[in-house]
Structure formats: C-alpha cells, structure tokens
Amino acid sequence: MKIRMLTSIAGAGFSRGPGEEWDTDDKQAIRLINAGYAVPVVEKVVETATLQPVVERRSRPRPKASE
C-alpha cells in the first residue's frame, strides 16, 4: 500500500520524513495510518478521450431562382 508520511519516522535501516511517499506492506501501512503518522495515497486515474478530427463542410451555393 502506498502511504504519505505526516511526521518523521525512523527505524533500523530506514527513515522517512513528512510528505514522503512510499510503498510498504499493508500491515505496516495500516499501523502507521491508525497511529496518525501517515495517510493512504489515492492514485487518480485520468481517462483521456480520443477526439475525432473536425471535418469542415462547406455548403454549396444555392441555385439562383429562375426569373
């Protein structure tokens, strides 16, 4: 699970600072979130649309009325 740290934390062989994002196992992430040290990172999915090219259509001149 990806989390963002709210506070500093350090342990044997690692340290993380406020604002730092990192992937950790779910058990560790849930513990840090419940303790108020981190928040889960929600990845936004951005969908893109494919636009069709604009086809310019010109109207034909109208025939003149017969007199």
matplotlib code that plots the C-alpha trace (Angstrom):
import matplotlib.pyplot as plt

x = [0.0, 1.3, 1.3, 2.3, 4.0, 2.7, 5.5, 9.1, 9.8, 13.0, 13.9, 16.7, 18.0, 15.3, 14.0, 11.0, 10.2, 6.9, 5.4, 7.5, 5.5, 6.5, 5.1, 5.0, 3.2, -0.5, 0.0, 2.7, 0.7, -2.4, -0.5, 1.1, -2.3, -4.1, -1.4, -1.8, 1.7, 0.6, -2.3, -3.1, -2.2, -5.1, -3.9, -6.1, -7.0, -7.1, -9.1, -8.4, -10.8, -9.9, -11.2, -12.4, -11.0, -13.3, -14.4, -15.2, -18.2, -18.9, -22.3, -22.9, -24.1, -27.9, -29.1, -30.5, -34.2, -35.4, -36.9]
y = [0.0, 3.5, 6.0, 9.6, 10.4, 13.2, 13.0, 11.8, 8.2, 6.1, 2.6, 0.1, 0.9, 3.4, 6.9, 8.7, 12.4, 14.4, 14.4, 11.4, 8.7, 5.1, 1.6, -0.7, -3.9, -3.4, -4.4, -1.7, 0.9, 0.3, 0.6, 3.9, 5.3, 4.3, 5.9, 9.1, 9.1, 8.6, 8.8, 6.5, 7.8, 7.6, 7.4, 9.3, 7.6, 10.0, 8.9, 10.6, 10.8, 10.4, 13.3, 12.8, 15.3, 18.1, 17.9, 21.2, 21.1, 23.9, 24.4, 24.6, 27.9, 27.8, 27.9, 31.2, 31.4, 31.5, 34.7]
z = [0.0, -0.8, 2.0, 2.6, 5.9, 8.1, 10.6, 10.7, 11.5, 11.6, 12.4, 11.8, 8.3, 7.2, 7.8, 6.3, 6.5, 6.3, 2.8, 1.7, -0.1, -0.1, -0.7, 2.3, 3.2, 4.2, 7.8, 8.3, 6.4, 8.4, 11.7, 10.6, 9.4, 12.6, 14.7, 12.7, 11.2, 7.6, 5.2, 2.3, -1.2, -3.6, -7.1, -9.5, -12.7, -15.6, -18.6, -21.9, -24.7, -28.3, -30.3, -33.8, -36.3, -37.2, -40.8, -42.2, -44.5, -46.9, -48.2, -51.9, -53.3, -53.8, -57.3, -58.3, -58.8, -62.4, -63.4]

ax = plt.figure().add_subplot(projection="3d")
ax.plot(x, y, z, "-o")
ax.set_aspect("equal")
plt.show()
